[in-house]
């Protein structure tokens, strides 16, 4: 029976090596496919930019994202702010310019320990016109301040899509260049 244990160990080791090689090949292929998809997103963004560059809502949305948006992650296109009108405008931009379905837009509220989470979600929902069903669980934050600086917390809103993030970052490169080009204003 010793020979069967030895054979079993050899087969397991051989199988593990084969699986590792296969996984590496799959990851390489997946990486190439993703790289191609993100290049397609940037190409699509450049084409769409030509039709959107004079749209005030497009310009406002890109500028909001430039100032308040998450530029660190590769997958999330969200902004964070304490002004419900700003959040509402960004959601309006996502829905009407970017044609993001409402169901894909998510909201999240950062609250202090002494705030009621449901009250804060209701506040942001009504002021920013975001359905309550699109809110995720609140995150409780502990600040250094002894008094409550924000009565309803901080709202984050956006979508998770690496493809859309590639488009947004491309627009973010194109818009400032276009706005600083004197020829841009001749066409307004």
C-alpha positions as CSV (number, residue, x, y, z in Angstrom):
1,X,0.0,0.0,0.0
2,X,3.0,2.3,0.4
3,X,3.3,2.4,-3.4
4,X,-0.3,3.7,-3.7
5,X,0.3,6.6,-1.3
6,X,3.5,7.4,-3.2
7,X,1.6,7.3,-6.5
8,X,-1.2,9.4,-5.1
9,X,1.3,12.1,-4.0
10,X,3.0,12.1,-7.4
11,X,-0.3,12.5,-9.2
12,X,-1.4,15.3,-6.8
13,X,1.9,17.2,-7.4
14,X,1.7,16.7,-11.2
15,X,-2.0,17.9,-11.2
16,X,-1.1,21.0,-9.1
17,X,1.6,22.0,-11.5
18,X,-0.7,21.6,-14.5
19,X,-3.5,23.6,-12.8
20,X,-1.0,26.4,-12.0
21,X,0.1,26.6,-15.6
22,X,-3.5,26.6,-16.8
23,X,-4.4,29.4,-14.4
24,X,-1.5,31.5,-15.5
25,X,-2.5,31.1,-19.1
26,X,-6.1,32.0,-18.4
27,X,-5.1,35.1,-16.4
28,X,-2.8,36.2,-19.3
29,X,-5.7,35.8,-21.7
30,X,-8.2,37.5,-19.4
31,X,-5.7,40.4,-19.0
32,X,-5.4,40.8,-22.8
33,X,-9.2,40.8,-23.2
34,X,-9.6,43.4,-20.4
35,X,-6.9,45.6,-21.9
36,X,-8.8,45.5,-25.2
37,X,-12.1,46.2,-23.6
38,X,-10.7,49.3,-21.7
39,X,-9.1,50.6,-24.9
40,X,-12.5,50.2,-26.6
41,X,-14.1,52.3,-23.7
42,X,-11.5,55.0,-24.2
43,X,-12.2,55.0,-28.0
44,X,-15.9,55.2,-27.3
45,X,-15.4,58.1,-24.9
46,X,-13.3,60.0,-27.5
47,X,-16.1,59.6,-30.1
48,X,-18.9,60.6,-27.6
49,X,-16.8,63.6,-26.5
50,X,-17.2,65.3,-29.8
51,X,-21.0,65.3,-29.5
52,X,-21.0,66.2,-25.8
53,X,-18.3,68.8,-25.4
54,X,-20.7,71.7,-25.7
55,X,-23.4,70.2,-23.4
56,X,-23.4,72.2,-20.2
57,X,-24.6,69.2,-18.1
58,X,-21.8,67.1,-19.5
59,X,-19.2,69.8,-18.6
60,X,-20.8,70.2,-15.1
61,X,-20.7,66.4,-14.5
62,X,-17.1,66.0,-15.6
63,X,-16.1,69.0,-13.5
64,X,-17.9,67.6,-10.5
65,X,-16.1,64.3,-10.8
66,X,-12.8,66.1,-11.3
67,X,-13.2,68.0,-8.1
68,X,-15.1,65.5,-5.9
69,X,-14.7,62.1,-7.6
70,X,-12.8,59.0,-6.7
71,X,-9.8,58.7,-8.9
72,X,-7.9,56.1,-6.9
73,X,-9.9,52.9,-7.7
74,X,-10.1,51.3,-11.1
75,X,-13.7,50.3,-10.9
76,X,-15.7,53.0,-9.1
77,X,-17.0,56.3,-10.4
78,X,-18.3,58.0,-7.3
79,X,-18.3,61.4,-5.7
80,X,-18.5,62.3,-2.1
81,X,-20.0,65.5,-0.7
82,X,-22.2,67.1,2.0
83,X,-24.3,69.1,-0.5
84,X,-27.5,67.3,-1.6
85,X,-27.9,69.6,-4.7
86,X,-24.4,68.6,-5.9
87,X,-25.2,64.9,-5.4
88,X,-28.5,65.4,-7.2
89,X,-26.8,67.1,-10.1
90,X,-24.2,64.3,-10.4
91,X,-27.0,61.7,-10.4
92,X,-28.9,63.7,-13.1
93,X,-25.7,63.7,-15.2
94,X,-25.2,60.0,-14.8
95,X,-28.8,59.2,-15.8
96,X,-29.3,61.8,-18.6
97,X,-25.9,62.3,-20.2
98,X,-24.2,59.0,-19.5
99,X,-27.4,57.0,-19.7
100,X,-26.6,54.9,-16.7
101,X,-29.7,53.0,-15.6
102,X,-31.1,54.1,-12.2
103,X,-30.7,50.6,-10.8
104,X,-26.9,50.8,-11.3
105,X,-26.5,54.0,-9.3
106,X,-25.8,53.4,-5.6
107,X,-25.7,55.7,-2.7
108,X,-23.9,55.4,0.7
109,X,-24.0,57.6,3.7
110,X,-21.2,58.1,6.2
111,X,-22.7,59.0,9.6
112,X,-21.5,60.0,13.1
113,X,-22.3,57.6,16.0
114,X,-24.9,60.0,17.4
115,X,-26.9,60.2,14.1
116,X,-29.8,58.1,13.2
117,X,-29.0,56.1,10.0
118,X,-32.5,55.9,8.8
119,X,-33.1,59.7,9.2
120,X,-29.9,60.4,7.3
121,X,-30.8,58.1,4.4
122,X,-34.3,59.7,4.3
123,X,-32.7,63.1,4.2
124,X,-30.4,62.2,1.3
125,X,-33.1,60.3,-0.5
126,X,-35.5,63.2,-0.5
127,X,-33.0,66.0,-1.1
128,X,-30.9,64.3,-3.8
129,X,-33.9,62.4,-5.4
130,X,-32.4,59.0,-4.9
131,X,-34.7,56.1,-4.2
132,X,-34.1,54.5,-0.8
133,X,-33.7,51.1,-2.4
134,X,-30.5,52.3,-4.0
135,X,-28.8,53.1,-0.6
136,X,-26.4,50.6,0.9
137,X,-25.8,50.2,4.6
138,X,-24.4,53.4,6.4
139,X,-20.9,53.5,7.7
140,X,-20.4,55.0,11.1
141,X,-17.3,57.2,11.3
142,X,-15.6,58.5,14.4
143,X,-14.2,62.0,14.1
144,X,-12.0,64.1,16.4
145,X,-14.7,66.7,16.8
146,X,-16.7,66.7,20.0
147,X,-19.7,68.4,18.4
148,X,-21.6,67.0,15.4
149,X,-20.4,69.0,12.4
150,X,-22.7,67.5,9.9
151,X,-26.4,66.9,10.8
152,X,-27.0,64.3,8.1
153,X,-23.6,62.8,7.4
154,X,-21.7,62.7,4.1
155,X,-23.2,61.1,0.9
156,X,-21.3,59.1,-1.7
157,X,-23.0,58.3,-5.0
158,X,-21.9,56.5,-8.1
159,X,-21.6,53.3,-10.0
160,X,-19.2,50.4,-10.1
161,X,-18.0,49.8,-13.6
162,X,-14.4,49.6,-14.8
163,X,-15.5,50.2,-18.4
164,X,-17.4,53.4,-17.4
165,X,-14.4,54.5,-15.2
166,X,-12.1,54.2,-18.3
167,X,-14.5,56.4,-20.2
168,X,-14.8,59.0,-17.4
169,X,-11.0,59.2,-17.0
170,X,-10.7,59.7,-20.8
171,X,-13.3,62.5,-20.7
172,X,-11.3,64.0,-17.8
173,X,-8.2,64.2,-20.0
174,X,-10.1,65.6,-23.0
175,X,-12.3,68.3,-21.4
176,X,-9.6,70.6,-19.8
177,X,-7.6,70.6,-23.0
178,X,-10.7,71.4,-25.0
179,X,-11.8,74.2,-22.6
180,X,-8.3,75.8,-22.8
181,X,-8.3,75.7,-26.6
182,X,-9.4,79.1,-28.0
183,X,-10.9,77.5,-31.0
184,X,-13.5,75.8,-28.8
185,X,-15.2,79.1,-28.0
186,X,-15.5,80.0,-31.7
187,X,-18.0,77.2,-32.1
188,X,-20.3,78.2,-29.2
